Amino acid sequence: MNAPGVGEPFSPLVLEAGRVLASLWPVQDRATAVLMEQFYKRYAVGADPGVALAAAPM
């Protein structure tokens, strides 16, 4: 689906994604990779997204 006038970062919202995790500021690639790995490990086994993110190292 193409959403005219909507920037790429907002495409998941237009495509009706249930949740979107995005940064509002520049982040380091390695630090982000570690954060996302830890987040998804917890989320994949059923943790609430907010709990999984709060438990990931920042």
Distance bins in CASP14 RR format, pairs under 12 A and 6 or more apart:
PFRMAT RR
TARGET T0000
AUTHOR 0000-0000-0000
RMODE 2
METHOD distances of the structure
MODEL  1
1 11 0 0 0 0 1 0 0 0 0 0 0
1 12 0 0 0 0 0 1 0 0 0 0 0
1 13 0 0 0 0 0 1 0 0 0 0 0
1 14 1 0 0 1 0 0 0 0 0 0 0
1 15 1 0 1 0 0 0 0 0 0 0 0
1 16 0 0 0 0 1 0 0 0 0 0 0
1 17 0 0 0 0 0 1 0 0 0 0 0
2 8 0 0 0 0 0 1 0 0 0 0 0
2 11 0 0 0 0 1 0 0 0 0 0 0
2 14 0 0 0 0 1 0 0 0 0 0 0
2 15 0 0 0 0 0 1 0 0 0 0 0
3 9 0 0 0 0 0 1 0 0 0 0 0
3 10 1 0 0 1 0 0 0 0 0 0 0
3 11 1 0 0 1 0 0 0 0 0 0 0
3 12 0 0 0 0 0 1 0 0 0 0 0
3 13 0 0 0 0 1 0 0 0 0 0 0
3 14 1 0 1 0 0 0 0 0 0 0 0
3 15 1 0 0 1 0 0 0 0 0 0 0
3 16 0 0 0 0 0 1 0 0 0 0 0
4 11 0 0 0 0 0 1 0 0 0 0 0
4 14 0 0 0 0 1 0 0 0 0 0 0
5 11 0 0 0 0 0 1 0 0 0 0 0
5 14 0 0 0 0 1 0 0 0 0 0 0
6 12 0 0 0 0 0 1 0 0 0 0 0
6 13 0 0 0 0 1 0 0 0 0 0 0
6 14 1 0 1 0 0 0 0 0 0 0 0
6 15 0 0 0 0 1 0 0 0 0 0 0
7 13 0 0 0 0 1 0 0 0 0 0 0
7 14 0 0 0 0 1 0 0 0 0 0 0
7 22 0 0 0 0 0 1 0 0 0 0 0
8 14 0 0 0 0 0 1 0 0 0 0 0
8 15 0 0 0 0 0 1 0 0 0 0 0
8 22 0 0 0 0 0 1 0 0 0 0 0
9 17 0 0 0 0 0 1 0 0 0 0 0
9 20 0 0 0 0 1 0 0 0 0 0 0
9 21 0 0 0 0 0 1 0 0 0 0 0
9 22 1 0 0 1 0 0 0 0 0 0 0
9 23 0 0 0 0 1 0 0 0 0 0 0
9 24 0 0 0 0 1 0 0 0 0 0 0
10 17 0 0 0 0 0 1 0 0 0 0 0
10 20 0 0 0 0 1 0 0 0 0 0 0
10 22 0 0 0 0 1 0 0 0 0 0 0
11 17 0 0 0 0 1 0 0 0 0 0 0
11 20 0 0 0 0 1 0 0 0 0 0 0
11 22 0 0 0 0 0 1 0 0 0 0 0
12 18 0 0 0 0 1 0 0 0 0 0 0
12 19 0 0 0 0 1 0 0 0 0 0 0
12 20 1 0 1 0 0 0 0 0 0 0 0
12 21 0 0 0 0 1 0 0 0 0 0 0
12 22 0 0 0 0 1 0 0 0 0 0 0
13 19 0 0 0 0 0 1 0 0 0 0 0
13 20 1 0 0 1 0 0 0 0 0 0 0
13 21 0 0 0 0 0 1 0 0 0 0 0
13 22 0 0 0 0 1 0 0 0 0 0 0
14 20 0 0 0 0 0 1 0 0 0 0 0
17 49 0 0 0 0 0 1 0 0 0 0 0
18 49 0 0 0 0 1 0 0 0 0 0 0
19 39 0 0 0 0 0 1 0 0 0 0 0
19 43 0 0 0 0 1 0 0 0 0 0 0
19 48 0 0 0 0 0 1 0 0 0 0 0
19 49 1 0 1 0 0 0 0 0 0 0 0
19 50 0 0 0 0 1 0 0 0 0 0 0
19 52 0 0 0 0 0 1 0 0 0 0 0
19 53 0 0 0 0 0 1 0 0 0 0 0
20 49 0 0 0 0 0 1 0 0 0 0 0
21 27 0 0 0 0 0 1 0 0 0 0 0
21 32 0 0 0 0 0 1 0 0 0 0 0
21 35 0 0 0 0 1 0 0 0 0 0 0
21 36 0 0 0 0 1 0 0 0 0 0 0
21 39 1 0 0 1 0 0 0 0 0 0 0
21 40 0 0 0 0 0 1 0 0 0 0 0
21 43 0 0 0 0 1 0 0 0 0 0 0
21 49 1 0 0 1 0 0 0 0 0 0 0
21 50 0 0 0 0 1 0 0 0 0 0 0
21 52 0 0 0 0 0 1 0 0 0 0 0
21 53 1 0 0 1 0 0 0 0 0 0 0
21 56 0 0 0 0 0 1 0 0 0 0 0
22 32 0 0 0 0 0 1 0 0 0 0 0
22 36 0 0 0 0 0 1 0 0 0 0 0
22 53 0 0 0 0 0 1 0 0 0 0 0
23 29 0 0 0 0 0 1 0 0 0 0 0
23 31 0 0 0 0 0 1 0 0 0 0 0
23 32 1 0 0 1 0 0 0 0 0 0 0
23 35 0 0 0 0 1 0 0 0 0 0 0
23 36 0 0 0 0 0 1 0 0 0 0 0
23 53 0 0 0 0 0 1 0 0 0 0 0
23 58 0 0 0 0 0 1 0 0 0 0 0
25 32 0 0 0 0 0 1 0 0 0 0 0
26 32 0 0 0 0 0 1 0 0 0 0 0
27 33 0 0 0 0 1 0 0 0 0 0 0
27 34 0 0 0 0 0 1 0 0 0 0 0
27 35 0 0 0 0 1 0 0 0 0 0 0
27 36 0 0 0 0 0 1 0 0 0 0 0
27 58 0 0 0 0 0 1 0 0 0 0 0
28 34 0 0 0 0 1 0 0 0 0 0 0
28 35 0 0 0 0 1 0 0 0 0 0 0
28 58 0 0 0 0 0 1 0 0 0 0 0
29 35 0 0 0 0 0 1 0 0 0 0 0
29 36 0 0 0 0 0 1 0 0 0 0 0
30 36 0 0 0 0 0 1 0 0 0 0 0
30 37 0 0 0 0 0 1 0 0 0 0 0
31 37 0 0 0 0 0 1 0 0 0 0 0
31 38 0 0 0 0 0 1 0 0 0 0 0
31 56 0 0 0 0 0 1 0 0 0 0 0
31 57 0 0 0 0 1 0 0 0 0 0 0
31 58 0 0 0 0 1 0 0 0 0 0 0
32 38 0 0 0 0 0 1 0 0 0 0 0
32 39 0 0 0 0 0 1 0 0 0 0 0
32 56 0 0 0 0 0 1 0 0 0 0 0
32 57 0 0 0 0 0 1 0 0 0 0 0
32 58 0 0 0 0 0 1 0 0 0 0 0
33 39 0 0 0 0 0 1 0 0 0 0 0
33 40 0 0 0 0 0 1 0 0 0 0 0
33 56 0 0 0 0 0 1 0 0 0 0 0
33 57 0 0 0 0 0 1 0 0 0 0 0
34 40 0 0 0 0 0 1 0 0 0 0 0
34 41 0 0 0 0 0 1 0 0 0 0 0
34 56 0 0 0 0 1 0 0 0 0 0 0
34 57 1 0 0 1 0 0 0 0 0 0 0
34 58 0 0 0 0 1 0 0 0 0 0 0
35 41 0 0 0 0 0 1 0 0 0 0 0
35 42 0 0 0 0 0 1 0 0 0 0 0
35 52 0 0 0 0 0 1 0 0 0 0 0
35 53 0 0 0 0 1 0 0 0 0 0 0
35 54 0 0 0 0 0 1 0 0 0 0 0
35 55 0 0 0 0 0 1 0 0 0 0 0
35 56 1 0 1 0 0 0 0 0 0 0 0
35 57 1 0 0 1 0 0 0 0 0 0 0
35 58 1 0 0 1 0 0 0 0 0 0 0
36 42 0 0 0 0 0 1 0 0 0 0 0
36 43 0 0 0 0 1 0 0 0 0 0 0
36 44 0 0 0 0 0 1 0 0 0 0 0
36 52 0 0 0 0 0 1 0 0 0 0 0
36 53 0 0 0 0 1 0 0 0 0 0 0
36 56 1 0 0 1 0 0 0 0 0 0 0
36 57 0 0 0 0 0 1 0 0 0 0 0
36 58 0 0 0 0 0 1 0 0 0 0 0
37 43 0 0 0 0 0 1 0 0 0 0 0
37 44 0 0 0 0 0 1 0 0 0 0 0
37 52 0 0 0 0 0 1 0 0 0 0 0
37 56 0 0 0 0 1 0 0 0 0 0 0
37 57 0 0 0 0 1 0 0 0 0 0 0
38 44 0 0 0 0 0 1 0 0 0 0 0
38 47 0 0 0 0 0 1 0 0 0 0 0
38 52 0 0 0 0 1 0 0 0 0 0 0
38 53 0 0 0 0 1 0 0 0 0 0 0
38 54 0 0 0 0 0 1 0 0 0 0 0
38 55 1 0 0 1 0 0 0 0 0 0 0
38 56 1 1 0 0 0 0 0 0 0 0 0
38 57 1 0 0 1 0 0 0 0 0 0 0
38 58 0 0 0 0 1 0 0 0 0 0 0
39 45 0 0 0 0 0 1 0 0 0 0 0
39 46 0 0 0 0 0 1 0 0 0 0 0
39 47 0 0 0 0 1 0 0 0 0 0 0
39 48 0 0 0 0 0 1 0 0 0 0 0
39 49 0 0 0 0 1 0 0 0 0 0 0
39 50 0 0 0 0 1 0 0 0 0 0 0
39 51 0 0 0 0 0 1 0 0 0 0 0
39 52 1 0 1 0 0 0 0 0 0 0 0
39 53 1 0 1 0 0 0 0 0 0 0 0
39 54 0 0 0 0 1 0 0 0 0 0 0
39 55 0 0 0 0 1 0 0 0 0 0 0
39 56 1 0 1 0 0 0 0 0 0 0 0
39 57 0 0 0 0 1 0 0 0 0 0 0
39 58 0 0 0 0 0 1 0 0 0 0 0
40 46 0 0 0 0 0 1 0 0 0 0 0
40 47 0 0 0 0 1 0 0 0 0 0 0
40 49 0 0 0 0 0 1 0 0 0 0 0
40 52 1 0 0 1 0 0 0 0 0 0 0
40 53 0 0 0 0 0 1 0 0 0 0 0
40 55 0 0 0 0 0 1 0 0 0 0 0
40 56 0 0 0 0 1 0 0 0 0 0 0
41 47 0 0 0 0 1 0 0 0 0 0 0
41 52 0 0 0 0 1 0 0 0 0 0 0
41 53 0 0 0 0 0 1 0 0 0 0 0
41 55 0 0 0 0 1 0 0 0 0 0 0
41 56 0 0 0 0 1 0 0 0 0 0 0
41 57 0 0 0 0 0 1 0 0 0 0 0
42 48 0 0 0 0 1 0 0 0 0 0 0
42 49 0 0 0 0 1 0 0 0 0 0 0
42 50 0 0 0 0 1 0 0 0 0 0 0
42 51 1 0 0 1 0 0 0 0 0 0 0
42 52 1 1 0 0 0 0 0 0 0 0 0
42 53 0 0 0 0 1 0 0 0 0 0 0
42 54 0 0 0 0 1 0 0 0 0 0 0
42 55 1 0 1 0 0 0 0 0 0 0 0
42 56 1 0 0 1 0 0 0 0 0 0 0
42 57 0 0 0 0 0 1 0 0 0 0 0
43 49 1 0 0 1 0 0 0 0 0 0 0
43 50 0 0 0 0 1 0 0 0 0 0 0
43 51 0 0 0 0 1 0 0 0 0 0 0
43 52 1 0 1 0 0 0 0 0 0 0 0
43 53 0 0 0 0 1 0 0 0 0 0 0
43 54 0 0 0 0 0 1 0 0 0 0 0
43 55 0 0 0 0 1 0 0 0 0 0 0
43 56 0 0 0 0 1 0 0 0 0 0 0
44 52 0 0 0 0 1 0 0 0 0 0 0
45 51 0 0 0 0 0 1 0 0 0 0 0
45 52 0 0 0 0 1 0 0 0 0 0 0
45 55 0 0 0 0 0 1 0 0 0 0 0
46 52 0 0 0 0 1 0 0 0 0 0 0
47 53 0 0 0 0 1 0 0 0 0 0 0
47 54 0 0 0 0 1 0 0 0 0 0 0
47 55 1 0 0 1 0 0 0 0 0 0 0
47 56 0 0 0 0 0 1 0 0 0 0 0
48 54 0 0 0 0 1 0 0 0 0 0 0
48 55 0 0 0 0 0 1 0 0 0 0 0
49 55 0 0 0 0 0 1 0 0 0 0 0
49 56 0 0 0 0 0 1 0 0 0 0 0
50 56 0 0 0 0 1 0 0 0 0 0 0
END
